[in-house]
């Protein structure tokens, strides 16, 4: 399975894989059902997750139900358990949007949800993260989970100026995610 995953990731561009995801998702979701791993994003259990990785293939990394990786599931758990993100109205900018989040967050009525990316076919706004077309103090939250984003002082200054609102901004970036108390859920193993 690892060699098949490596072949797929090597042959098809990421933008094609993102577009094919809608066709494959229902099949993968059904085929991998089980009770060994639980994806907190859709709260479904699977017998295994799929291998994933461009440099090193990681077993049980990609959820077949949401196509989320370990970092996505960790961010979801953090937002769910440690913040008021799912309870209060907020304006959210999602940089390098992940399909697993987009599908669910765009349906939430209490969020004014905007997606932004330079290349992704999934994003509503096409823009470079270092040159965002938004006024300062435009957002309450900025989700920036893209693995391909290289952190820099310029980048963090721009994000900070974009999301500062009154009493101070709240933001979640994969590279800056606080240590999560319940990191055992990172690998998706069911706590049941």
C-alpha positions as CSV (number, residue, x, y, z in Angstrom):
1,X,0.0,0.0,0.0
2,X,2.9,2.4,0.8
3,X,4.4,2.0,-2.7
4,X,0.9,2.6,-4.3
5,X,0.5,5.8,-2.2
6,X,4.0,6.9,-3.3
7,X,3.2,6.2,-6.9
8,X,-0.1,8.2,-6.8
9,X,1.5,11.1,-5.0
10,X,4.4,11.1,-7.5
11,X,2.3,10.9,-10.6
12,X,-0.6,13.3,-10.0
13,X,-0.2,17.0,-9.1
14,X,-1.7,17.9,-5.8
15,X,-4.4,20.1,-7.4
16,X,-5.6,17.1,-9.4
17,X,-5.7,15.0,-6.2
18,X,-7.8,17.7,-4.5
19,X,-10.3,17.6,-7.3
20,X,-10.5,13.8,-7.4
21,X,-11.1,13.7,-3.7
22,X,-14.9,14.3,-4.1
23,X,-15.2,11.2,-6.3
24,X,-13.1,8.9,-4.1
25,X,-14.3,10.0,-0.7
26,X,-17.6,8.1,-0.4
27,X,-15.9,4.9,-1.6
28,X,-13.0,5.2,0.8
29,X,-15.3,6.2,3.7
30,X,-17.4,3.0,3.2
31,X,-14.5,0.6,2.4
32,X,-12.3,1.4,5.4
33,X,-15.1,1.4,8.1
34,X,-14.1,-0.3,11.3
35,X,-13.4,0.4,15.0
36,X,-9.6,0.7,15.3
37,X,-9.1,4.5,14.5
38,X,-11.5,7.4,15.0
39,X,-11.5,10.6,13.1
40,X,-12.6,13.4,15.4
41,X,-13.6,15.6,12.4
42,X,-16.5,13.4,11.3
43,X,-16.6,11.2,14.4
44,X,-16.5,8.0,12.4
45,X,-14.3,5.0,13.0
46,X,-12.2,3.0,10.5
47,X,-10.2,-0.2,10.5
48,X,-7.2,1.7,9.3
49,X,-6.2,5.1,7.9
50,X,-4.4,5.4,4.6
51,X,-0.6,5.8,4.3
52,X,0.6,9.3,3.2
53,X,3.7,11.3,2.7
54,X,5.8,12.8,-0.1
55,X,9.2,12.3,1.5
56,X,8.5,9.5,4.0
57,X,5.3,7.5,3.7
58,X,3.6,7.4,7.2
59,X,1.2,4.5,7.9
60,X,-2.3,5.4,9.1
61,X,-1.8,9.1,8.4
62,X,-4.7,10.0,6.1
63,X,-8.3,9.5,7.2
64,X,-10.4,7.8,4.5
65,X,-13.5,9.7,5.6
66,X,-12.3,13.3,5.6
67,X,-8.8,13.1,4.0
68,X,-7.4,14.7,7.1
69,X,-3.9,14.2,8.3
70,X,-2.6,14.0,11.9
71,X,-2.1,17.8,12.1
72,X,-5.6,18.5,10.9
73,X,-7.1,16.2,13.5
74,X,-5.0,17.8,16.2
75,X,-6.1,21.3,15.2
76,X,-9.8,20.1,15.1
77,X,-9.5,18.7,18.6
78,X,-7.7,21.8,19.9
79,X,-10.4,24.1,18.5
80,X,-13.2,21.8,19.8
81,X,-11.9,21.2,23.3
82,X,-9.7,24.3,24.2
83,X,-11.5,27.3,22.5
84,X,-14.9,28.8,21.9
85,X,-14.4,28.5,18.1
86,X,-17.5,26.3,17.5
87,X,-19.7,28.3,19.9
88,X,-19.4,32.0,19.1
89,X,-19.8,34.1,16.0
90,X,-16.4,34.8,14.3
91,X,-14.9,35.9,11.0
92,X,-12.5,33.2,9.9
93,X,-9.8,33.3,7.2
94,X,-8.6,29.9,6.3
95,X,-5.2,29.9,4.5
96,X,-4.3,26.9,2.4
97,X,-7.7,25.4,3.1
98,X,-7.9,21.7,3.8
99,X,-10.9,19.8,2.3
100,X,-11.6,18.2,5.7
101,X,-12.2,21.6,7.3
102,X,-13.8,23.4,4.4
103,X,-16.7,21.0,4.0
104,X,-17.7,21.4,7.7
105,X,-16.7,25.0,8.5
106,X,-18.5,26.5,5.5
107,X,-21.8,25.0,6.7
108,X,-21.6,26.5,10.2
109,X,-24.0,29.5,10.4
110,X,-22.0,31.3,13.2
111,X,-18.9,31.6,11.1
112,X,-18.2,34.1,8.3
113,X,-15.8,31.7,6.6
114,X,-13.3,32.8,3.8
115,X,-10.8,30.5,2.2
116,X,-7.6,31.8,0.6
117,X,-4.7,30.3,-1.3
118,X,-2.4,31.1,-4.1
119,X,-2.7,27.8,-6.0
120,X,-5.5,25.6,-4.5
121,X,-8.6,25.1,-6.7
122,X,-10.5,24.9,-3.4
123,X,-9.9,28.5,-2.3
124,X,-12.4,31.3,-2.9
125,X,-9.7,34.1,-2.8
126,X,-6.5,33.6,-4.8
127,X,-3.7,35.4,-2.9
128,X,-0.2,35.0,-1.6
129,X,-0.1,34.6,2.2
130,X,2.6,37.4,2.4
131,X,0.4,39.8,0.4
132,X,-3.1,39.4,1.6
133,X,-5.9,41.5,0.0
134,X,-7.7,42.1,3.3
135,X,-7.8,45.2,5.5
136,X,-6.2,45.0,9.0
137,X,-8.5,43.8,11.7
138,X,-10.6,41.8,9.3
139,X,-10.7,38.5,11.0
140,X,-11.2,37.0,14.5
141,X,-9.4,33.7,13.5
142,X,-6.9,32.8,10.9
143,X,-6.5,29.1,10.3
144,X,-3.2,28.4,8.6
145,X,-2.5,24.7,8.5
146,X,-0.8,24.4,5.1
147,X,2.2,22.2,5.4
148,X,3.9,24.0,2.5
149,X,3.9,27.4,4.2
150,X,7.4,28.3,5.3
151,X,7.2,30.5,8.5
152,X,9.0,33.8,8.4
153,X,9.0,37.0,10.4
154,X,7.4,38.9,7.5
155,X,4.6,36.2,7.3
156,X,3.8,36.4,11.0
157,X,3.7,40.2,11.0
158,X,1.3,40.2,8.0
159,X,-1.0,37.6,9.6
160,X,-0.9,39.4,12.9
161,X,-1.8,42.8,11.3
162,X,-4.6,41.2,9.3
163,X,-6.4,39.5,12.2
164,X,-5.9,41.9,15.2
165,X,-9.3,43.0,16.4
166,X,-9.8,45.1,19.4
167,X,-8.8,43.1,22.5
168,X,-6.3,40.9,20.6
169,X,-6.6,38.3,18.0
170,X,-6.9,34.5,18.3
171,X,-5.2,32.5,15.6
172,X,-4.2,28.9,15.0
173,X,-1.3,28.0,12.8
174,X,0.1,24.5,12.6
175,X,3.6,25.7,13.3
176,X,2.4,27.7,16.3
177,X,-0.2,25.3,17.8
178,X,0.1,25.2,21.6
179,X,1.0,21.8,23.0
180,X,-2.2,19.9,23.3
181,X,-2.9,18.1,26.6
182,X,-4.6,15.1,25.0
183,X,-2.1,14.5,22.2
184,X,-2.9,10.7,22.4
185,X,-5.8,11.5,20.0
186,X,-3.3,12.6,17.4
187,X,-3.0,9.2,15.8
188,X,-6.7,8.7,15.7
189,X,-6.8,5.7,18.0
190,X,-10.2,5.3,19.4
191,X,-10.6,6.2,23.1
192,X,-13.6,3.9,23.3
